[in-house]
Amino acid sequence: MPIYEYECIKCGHVHEIMQKMSDKPLSKCPQCTGKLQKIISHSAFHLKGSGWYVTDYANKSGGSSEPVKKKNNDSTDTSSKIKENAKATASE
């Protein structure tokens, strides 16, 4: 059974209620009998593992089943720039 969250407009108390999907939504706060409104909360459902990201799908142009890999040249570009700056400073 899903857990639904309701917040009372009058007292601000948040209630977690286990209800069937076919049950009618609650309308009165059990604490102060104020009006309740349903809250949309974060889901506990997570997609983890391979196959859930764009980079995990096959390359359409090559037709292989290998995942598409993103090239990361930032670290090599940075290290080569540092070396060039060191050479320039040493020669001055």
Z-matrix of the N, CA and C atoms (Angstrom, degrees):
N
C 1 1.454
C 2 1.527 1 109.11
N 3 1.309 2 117.36 1 137.06
C 4 1.462 3 120.58 2 178.53
C 5 1.529 4 112.25 3 -72.34
N 6 1.314 5 114.70 4 152.67
C 7 1.463 6 121.39 5 175.83
C 8 1.524 7 107.25 6 -102.39
N 9 1.314 8 116.30 7 125.27
C 10 1.462 9 122.28 8 178.53
C 11 1.517 10 108.95 9 -108.70
N 12 1.326 11 115.73 10 146.69
C 13 1.455 12 121.25 11 177.02
C 14 1.520 13 109.37 12 -111.11
N 15 1.316 14 114.61 13 135.47
C 16 1.462 15 121.82 14 177.42
C 17 1.518 16 107.88 15 -126.54
N 18 1.338 17 115.99 16 143.81
C 19 1.464 18 121.21 17 175.47
C 20 1.513 19 108.60 18 -120.14
N 21 1.333 20 115.74 19 133.86
C 22 1.460 21 121.13 20 178.86
C 23 1.528 22 108.77 21 -79.14
N 24 1.311 23 116.15 22 129.57
C 25 1.463 24 121.65 23 178.86
C 26 1.525 25 110.57 24 -70.36
N 27 1.326 26 116.78 25 -31.84
C 28 1.470 27 121.95 26 -176.30
C 29 1.541 28 111.94 27 -79.07
N 30 1.339 29 118.03 28 -55.36
C 31 1.466 30 120.38 29 -174.59
C 32 1.529 31 113.54 30 -101.32
N 33 1.351 32 118.20 31 -13.84
C 34 1.457 33 121.46 32 177.53
C 35 1.520 34 114.94 33 81.37
N 36 1.326 35 117.64 34 2.63
C 37 1.465 36 121.17 35 -179.17
C 38 1.533 37 109.69 36 -71.30
N 39 1.345 38 116.15 37 138.59
C 40 1.464 39 121.52 38 179.02
C 41 1.520 40 108.61 39 -102.60
N 42 1.321 41 116.21 40 129.52
C 43 1.465 42 122.56 41 -179.22
C 44 1.521 43 109.45 42 -115.45
N 45 1.330 44 116.49 43 136.47
C 46 1.460 45 122.09 44 171.99
C 47 1.516 46 107.30 45 -105.17
N 48 1.309 47 116.91 46 120.34
C 49 1.463 48 122.11 47 -175.27
C 50 1.523 49 109.37 48 -124.34
N 51 1.338 50 116.81 49 131.12
C 52 1.451 51 121.43 50 174.21
C 53 1.518 52 108.17 51 -88.04
N 54 1.340 53 116.49 52 119.23
C 55 1.457 54 121.43 53 -177.40
C 56 1.523 55 110.01 54 -136.99
N 57 1.310 56 114.79 55 155.13
C 58 1.455 57 119.60 56 170.41
C 59 1.517 58 107.79 57 -72.67
N 60 1.326 59 116.42 58 156.72
C 61 1.462 60 119.29 59 177.74
C 62 1.523 61 111.42 60 -66.57
N 63 1.315 62 116.32 61 -24.63
C 64 1.469 63 120.72 62 -179.23
C 65 1.528 64 112.85 63 -84.49
N 66 1.349 65 118.14 64 -12.11
C 67 1.470 66 120.88 65 178.88
C 68 1.522 67 111.02 66 -69.24
N 69 1.324 68 115.70 67 149.27
C 70 1.458 69 121.11 68 176.32
C 71 1.526 70 109.04 69 -72.78
N 72 1.348 71 117.59 70 144.92
C 73 1.462 72 120.31 71 177.62
C 74 1.530 73 111.04 72 -63.47
N 75 1.338 74 116.00 73 147.46
C 76 1.465 75 120.33 74 177.09
C 77 1.519 76 109.36 75 -69.24
N 78 1.332 77 116.11 76 150.27
C 79 1.461 78 119.67 77 -178.66
C 80 1.526 79 112.98 78 -124.24
N 81 1.362 80 117.80 79 -22.80
C 82 1.464 81 120.80 80 -178.33
C 83 1.524 82 110.88 81 -119.27
N 84 1.323 83 114.96 82 138.05
C 85 1.464 84 122.23 83 178.79
C 86 1.526 85 109.63 84 -69.03
N 87 1.339 86 118.29 85 131.03
C 88 1.463 87 120.34 86 178.06
C 89 1.536 88 113.25 87 -68.05
N 90 1.347 89 117.60 88 -19.53
C 91 1.465 90 120.59 89 -179.24
C 92 1.519 91 112.83 90 -86.37
N 93 1.352 92 116.65 91 -49.73
C 94 1.466 93 118.76 92 -172.84
C 95 1.534 94 112.84 93 -123.42
N 96 1.289 95 118.18 94 3.24
C 97 1.475 96 126.11 95 -177.36
C 98 1.538 97 113.15 96 61.94
N 99 1.350 98 116.30 97 20.09
C 100 1.467 99 120.52 98 174.82
C 101 1.525 100 110.64 99 -75.08
N 102 1.332 101 115.91 100 174.34
C 103 1.458 102 121.20 101 -178.12
C 104 1.532 103 110.27 102 -78.37
N 105 1.347 104 116.29 103 136.06
C 106 1.457 105 121.97 104 178.45
C 107 1.517 106 110.87 105 -100.92
N 108 1.326 107 115.08 106 147.17
C 109 1.456 108 120.29 107 171.50
C 110 1.530 109 107.58 108 -125.75
N 111 1.337 110 116.03 109 142.77
C 112 1.458 111 121.19 110 -178.77
C 113 1.523 112 109.08 111 -76.46
N 114 1.337 113 115.67 112 137.97
C 115 1.455 114 122.46 113 -179.60
C 116 1.524 115 108.35 114 -105.87
N 117 1.320 116 116.28 115 138.97
C 118 1.462 117 120.73 116 172.71
C 119 1.522 118 106.43 117 -92.92
N 120 1.322 119 116.23 118 119.01
C 121 1.459 120 120.53 119 -176.53
C 122 1.521 121 110.83 120 -114.58
N 123 1.330 122 115.46 121 173.43
C 124 1.465 123 121.80 122 179.31
C 125 1.517 124 109.93 123 -67.47
N 126 1.287 125 113.83 124 146.07
C 127 1.458 126 120.16 125 179.23
C 128 1.522 127 110.07 126 -86.44
N 129 1.305 128 116.97 127 149.23
C 130 1.454 129 121.90 128 176.03
C 131 1.527 130 110.74 129 -91.30
N 132 1.316 131 117.18 130 7.89
C 133 1.455 132 123.58 131 -177.91
C 134 1.524 133 108.98 132 -92.19
N 135 1.328 134 117.48 133 120.46
C 136 1.458 135 122.09 134 -179.67
C 137 1.520 136 110.11 135 -123.48
N 138 1.315 137 116.19 136 138.11
C 139 1.455 138 121.30 137 175.04
C 140 1.522 139 107.43 138 -95.85
N 141 1.328 140 116.85 139 110.96
C 142 1.460 141 121.35 140 -178.56
C 143 1.519 142 109.38 141 -124.75
N 144 1.302 143 115.18 142 157.22
C 145 1.456 144 120.01 143 177.59
C 146 1.506 145 112.00 144 97.75
N 147 1.303 146 115.62 145 -178.33
C 148 1.461 147 119.63 146 -177.24
C 149 1.523 148 110.55 147 -78.31
N 150 1.318 149 115.25 148 155.58
C 151 1.448 150 121.00 149 178.22
C 152 1.507 151 114.75 150 97.16
N 153 1.340 152 118.02 151 -2.11
C 154 1.466 153 120.28 152 -176.30
C 155 1.527 154 112.63 153 -107.75
N 156 1.318 155 117.54 154 -1.30
C 157 1.449 156 120.41 155 -176.78
C 158 1.520 157 109.94 156 -120.18
N 159 1.316 158 117.94 157 158.28
C 160 1.451 159 123.02 158 -179.28
C 161 1.524 160 110.08 159 -59.86
N 162 1.320 161 117.02 160 -36.29
C 163 1.459 162 120.62 161 -177.79
C 164 1.529 163 112.49 162 -72.33
N 165 1.312 164 119.05 163 -10.67
C 166 1.456 165 122.25 164 -178.83
C 167 1.523 166 113.30 165 -89.05
N 168 1.318 167 118.66 166 -9.26
C 169 1.454 168 120.76 167 -177.72
C 170 1.525 169 110.68 168 -88.72
N 171 1.305 170 116.06 169 157.55
C 172 1.459 171 121.46 170 -177.14
C 173 1.517 172 111.25 171 -64.61
N 174 1.323 173 114.97 172 149.96
C 175 1.450 174 121.48 173 176.77
C 176 1.527 175 107.82 174 -72.15
N 177 1.308 176 118.04 175 120.53
C 178 1.463 177 121.77 176 -175.32
C 179 1.525 178 112.00 177 -68.03
N 180 1.331 179 118.65 178 -35.15
C 181 1.458 180 120.60 179 -175.89
C 182 1.527 181 111.40 180 -73.64
N 183 1.335 182 117.96 181 -36.94
C 184 1.462 183 120.70 182 -177.35
C 185 1.507 184 112.91 183 -87.58
N 186 1.304 185 118.00 184 -23.94
C 187 1.448 186 121.83 185 179.46
C 188 1.516 187 113.94 186 76.89
N 189 1.321 188 118.53 187 7.14
C 190 1.463 189 119.38 188 -179.79
C 191 1.522 190 110.19 189 -85.37
N 192 1.302 191 115.36 190 163.88
C 193 1.461 192 119.74 191 179.24
C 194 1.520 193 111.35 192 -94.92
N 195 1.335 194 117.22 193 8.47
C 196 1.458 195 121.57 194 178.10
C 197 1.523 196 109.93 195 -73.79
N 198 1.336 197 118.16 196 143.83
C 199 1.462 198 120.05 197 177.22
C 200 1.525 199 110.79 198 -66.41
N 201 1.316 200 116.08 199 149.48
C 202 1.454 201 121.52 200 176.60
C 203 1.514 202 107.31 201 -76.12
N 204 1.336 203 116.21 202 126.90
C 205 1.465 204 119.94 203 -178.28
C 206 1.517 205 109.49 204 -107.30
N 207 1.320 206 115.08 205 136.97
C 208 1.452 207 121.66 206 179.14
C 209 1.526 208 107.95 207 -88.53
N 210 1.325 209 116.31 208 129.18
C 211 1.458 210 120.19 209 178.62
C 212 1.516 211 108.88 210 -80.21
N 213 1.333 212 115.64 211 137.85
C 214 1.454 213 120.96 212 179.95
C 215 1.519 214 107.83 213 -122.14
N 216 1.324 215 116.62 214 96.54
C 217 1.454 216 121.44 215 -179.35
C 218 1.520 217 111.96 216 -98.97
N 219 1.311 218 118.10 217 4.40
C 220 1.464 219 121.38 218 -177.12
C 221 1.518 220 111.98 219 -61.13
N 222 1.340 221 117.66 220 -43.72
C 223 1.458 222 120.29 221 -176.15
C 224 1.519 223 111.10 222 -67.95
N 225 1.353 224 118.98 223 -39.10
C 226 1.461 225 120.66 224 179.45
C 227 1.518 226 110.42 225 -71.06
N 228 1.322 227 117.93 226 -37.40
C 229 1.459 228 120.48 227 177.61
C 230 1.517 229 110.75 228 -63.67
N 231 1.315 230 116.91 229 -41.82
C 232 1.457 231 121.68 230 -179.28
C 233 1.513 232 111.15 231 -66.53
N 234 1.340 233 118.32 232 -44.86
C 235 1.465 234 120.72 233 -178.54
C 236 1.523 235 111.16 234 -66.65
N 237 1.340 236 118.07 235 -37.01
C 238 1.461 237 119.59 236 178.80
C 239 1.531 238 110.66 237 -68.95
N 240 1.329 239 118.20 238 -34.90
C 241 1.463 240 121.46 239 177.50
C 242 1.524 241 110.82 240 -67.18
N 243 1.328 242 116.74 241 -37.91
C 244 1.464 243 120.69 242 178.51
C 245 1.517 244 109.45 243 -64.66
N 246 1.339 245 117.00 244 -43.30
C 247 1.470 246 121.00 245 179.61
C 248 1.524 247 110.54 246 -63.24
N 249 1.346 248 117.62 247 -42.72
C 250 1.464 249 120.59 248 179.25
C 251 1.525 250 110.90 249 -63.37
N 252 1.339 251 117.46 250 -40.74
C 253 1.467 252 120.92 251 178.52
C 254 1.520 253 110.90 252 -65.21
N 255 1.337 254 116.98 253 -38.05
C 256 1.471 255 120.63 254 179.11
C 257 1.522 256 110.67 255 -65.57
N 258 1.356 257 117.46 256 -41.67
C 259 1.460 258 121.15 257 178.45
C 260 1.525 259 110.99 258 -63.73
N 261 1.334 260 115.78 259 -42.64
C 262 1.453 261 120.35 260 -179.12
C 263 1.522 262 111.02 261 -64.42
N 264 1.325 263 116.95 262 -39.66
C 265 1.469 264 121.62 263 179.86
C 266 1.512 265 110.31 264 -69.64
N 267 1.328 266 118.93 265 -38.76
C 268 1.451 267 123.17 266 -179.15
C 269 1.520 268 111.50 267 -68.28
N 270 1.314 269 118.50 268 -33.24
C 271 1.471 270 121.70 269 -177.95
C 272 1.521 271 112.07 270 -78.72
N 273 1.324 272 118.99 271 -14.54
C 274 1.478 273 121.58 272 -178.65
C 275 1.470 274 113.14 273 -81.42
